[in-house]
Amino acid sequence: MVKVGVAPALALAMLAALSAATVVMQRGQTRELDQVVQVQMPATTRIQKIAERITGVHGQLYLLLTNQAPAPRPRAPMPRSSGANALAQPKIGPNSRTCGRLRP
């Protein structure tokens, strides 16, 4: 008779132990959730409001800078030249009469 009662008693003890562990874990999660809602959520809300203000100021600054930017100047016409040397860059030479200034 003892053999028949041991298995159900052991199962009942394990069920009670698992239930107690579940209750302890659930209480810990409740404490963490309360901390998130009462402490971290208001801080996050404040940071979000600050970020929105920064974004608004950034947009206003962008508009201010773009409205004050000078109008583009008309481009001067390029001189016409012919030959392969037409697109060549001016060269700097130490032997030139201009002592190192740009020479065509």
Secondary structure as GFF3:
##gff-version 3
##sequence-region A 1 104
A	DSSP	alpha_helix	2	35	.	.	.	ID=ss1
A	DSSP	pi_helix	36	40	.	.	.	ID=ss2
A	DSSP	alpha_helix	41	68	.	.	.	ID=ss3
A	DSSP	three_ten_helix	84	87	.	.	.	ID=ss4
A	DSSP	beta_strand	91	92	.	.	.	ID=ss5
A	DSSP	beta_strand	102	103	.	.	.	ID=ss6
###
